[in-house]
Amino acid sequence: MAYIKGLNHLCFSVSNLDSSIAFYRDILEGKLLALGRKLAYFDCQGLWIALNQEDVDRSNRDVTYTHIAFSIDERDYDAMKQRLLDYGVTVLEGRERAQEDKRSIYFLDPDHHCFEFHTGTLEERLQYYRSSKRHIQFFERVDRHD
C-alpha cells in the first residue's frame, strides 16, 4: 500500500521576502497566491512553493549539487539563460555532459538555493544512461495509479 500520494509543496527559508518574491515571480514564473508578514505562497506551474522569511545565520553558503529542476523546451534554452543573466541571477558553470543528456542551466536564488532549468525528461536520461553508463544498474519502473 502506498501512503505517499505525490509531492505536496516545497518550502524555502529566505532572508528577504520582497527580493525572493520578485525572483520566484519573475524567474520561476510563479503566481503569488498568499502574502503574509513573513510568508508567501506561489503556484509555479502547479507546484506549491512556500517562502518563509527567517533570521538565521546564512554565512555558510557552500553550493552543492543539491537542486530542484524545472523542465524547459530546448528551443527556449538560450532565451532562458539570457533572461537569467539580464535579471542579474548567479548562473553556475554547468558540468560537462553529452548531447544525449540534454542541456541544463544551474542558477541560484537570492538565498543561494540552487535550481536548474533542464531540457530533458526522465525517460531520455534513463535511455542515455542505459546506452553509455555500463556501471549503472536499472530496475523495472512501475507506474502507480491508485
N, C-alpha and C positions, 0 to 999 in steps of 0.2 A: 504494500500500500504506500502510495506517495503522499506525504503530508505537505510538501512544498509545492505550491501551485505556479510559482513563477517569481520574477523579480518584482518587488513592491516599489521601492524607491532607493535613491542614492542620497546621502546627506553629507555635506561638506562643511567643515569648520572654516569660517572666513574671518579675516581681521577687519575688513571694511565692507559693510553690507552694500553701500552705494556703488563702489567700484566693482564689486562682484556681481551685483545685479546687472550693471552695464555689460560686463563680459558675458554672462550667461544669456542675456537677451541678444546682444549683437553678434557674438561669435557662435554660440551653440543654438541660436535662433529659438530660444526658449520664450514661451508666452508666460508672463508673470500672472499668477493666479491669486496669490495672497501675499500681503506685506505686513509685517509687524515691526515692533521696535528693534528686534534683533533676529528676525527670521524672514525668509522669503521662500515661496513655493513656486516652482515652474513646471510647465508641461513642455518637455523637449521631445517632440515627435513621439508622443505617447508615453514617455518616460518621466516619472515624477522625480524631480530633483529639488531637494531641500537645502537651503543655506541657513546656517546658524552662526551669528557673529559671536565670537568668544575672545576674551582677553587671555591669551595663552602665549607662552614663550615659543616663538617661531624662529629662533636663531639657528636651529638645525634644519637647514634647507637642502639637504642632500637629495638629489633627484635619483630615483631608482627606475627600473623598468616597469614598475607597477603603474598601470594606467587604465583608463577607460576609453574604449574606441567607439567611434561613430562611423557609420557607413556613408561614403560619398561615391558619386559616379566618377569613373575615370576621366570623363570629359570635363569635370569640374575641378580636377586636382590643381592645376596651375592657378586658376582663379581663387580657389580657397587659400592656397599658400600665400598669394599676393594679398588677399584680404587680411590674413593674419598679420603679415608684415606691415601693411598700411595702418592697422589698428595699434601697432606697437607691441604685439604679443611676442613673448620669447618663444621662438621656434628652435627646437633642438635639432642637432645633426642626427639624422636617422642612421640606422645600421645598414650596412651593405646587404642587399638582397637581390635574388634572381628576379628577372622579369616575370616569371611564372608565379612568384609570391606576391605579386601586385605591389602597389605603392602606398606609402604611409607618410603622414606629416605628424610629427610629435610636437606638442606645444604645452605651455604652462599657463594656468590661470593666475590671477594676481597673488594667490597664496601658495603657488608652486605645486598645485595638484596637476598631475600630468594627464594629458588627453592625447588622443590620436584620431586623425581622420584617415580611414583606410578604404581602399578601392576594391578589396577582395571580399569573398564570402568564406564561410567555414568550409563548405564543400570544395572550393578552389584550393584552400590551404591544405586540406587533407589530401587532395589529389596530388598536389605538388610534393608534399612530404612522402607520399607513397612512392612516387617516381624517383625521388632523389635522396631520401634520408633512410638508408637501409637499417640504421640502428633503432628506428622508432617502431614500437610495437603498436598495432592497431586492433581495435575491438569493434564488434558489431554495434552499430548505432540503432537504438530503439527509440522511436518516436512515441511519446505518450500523449494520448488524447483522452484524459479522464473527465 
